[in-house]
Amino acid sequence: MTAIRLPGLTRQSKPDRGERRPLISVVKPHRSHRRMRDSLLVRPIERTDHLGWRPLWDGYNAFYGRVGDTALPEQITSATWERFFNPDEPVRAFVAHYQDQIVGLAHYLYHRSTTRLHDVCYLQDLFTVEYLRGKGIGRKLILAVYEAARHAGCSRVYWQTQASNAKGRALYDKVAEHRGFIVYAHEL
């Protein structure tokens, strides 16, 4: 698979012209952050990534309280992993690599919408190693999902998070718009 290197925070203003303009304004990062961002690689997940992906997946689930007695059954984790590699499945994944380690993940899927002609993209899971948070990994993963969704012809990317996820929301407020929706769920 080909690695995706993101050129920064830009998007095409008109696809047929190739013209680029800033998506958001950016404060120059500290020099050490720039070095890290320059060597950070975001790419589609590969089968050989399982050993690096699994601790992040477990950390993501623990963050949302799915640990111990409330942990996901192994059957769900196995099925999730397999879906990434099945071309008939709409579920996809990116990983972020830094210094020969997987330091972040993003899982996303495409689906139809009753309010749009083109598919939309749901960014279902986003997680980075705790010791590197705030260094641009989450942003690069989100931008990779934006680019993949744009390439797939999607008209929107959306996601949800807990209201108490202050660190995550600080990033999300910079790269997307909160439209005030509240999520309801009912387990069957």
QUISUL-V78460 format. One record per residue. N is the residue number from 1. NEAR is the number of other C-alpha atoms within 12 Angstrom. Layout:
N;NEAR
N;NEAR
This chain:
1;12
2;11
3;17
4;25
5;24
6;28
7;19
8;26
9;26
10;22
11;23
12;19
13;13
14;10
15;13
16;8
17;9
18;11
19;12
20;16
21;16
22;15
23;17
24;18
25;12
26;14
27;10
28;13
29;15
30;13
31;11
32;14
33;19
34;17
35;15
36;24
37;31
38;23
39;22
40;33
41;33
42;40
43;34
44;33
45;36
46;28
47;20
48;15
49;28
50;25
51;17
52;26
53;36
54;27
55;23
56;30
57;38
58;29
59;26
60;30
61;23
62;18
63;24
64;22
65;15
66;18
67;17
68;12
69;9
70;13
71;20
72;22
73;16
74;16
75;11
76;15
77;23
78;16
79;16
80;28
81;27
82;22
83;23
84;29
85;24
86;16
87;11
88;12
89;18
90;26
91;30
92;36
93;43
94;47
95;46
96;47
97;35
98;25
99;15
100;13
101;24
102;34
103;41
104;44
105;45
106;41
107;37
108;36
109;34
110;32
111;27
112;18
113;16
114;9
115;11
116;14
117;13
118;19
119;24
120;30
121;33
122;31
123;35
124;26
125;35
126;42
127;44
128;39
129;31
130;19
131;11
132;24
133;22
134;23
135;30
136;41
137;40
138;40
139;37
140;43
141;44
142;44
143;37
144;39
145;44
146;38
147;30
148;34
149;30
150;22
151;19
152;21
153;21
154;25
155;24
156;30
157;32
158;29
159;31
160;26
161;27
162;18
163;17
164;12
165;16
166;12
167;19
168;30
169;23
170;20
171;27
172;29
173;17
174;22
175;30
176;22
177;18
178;18
179;12
180;8
181;13
182;12
183;12
184;8
185;6
186;5
187;4
188;3
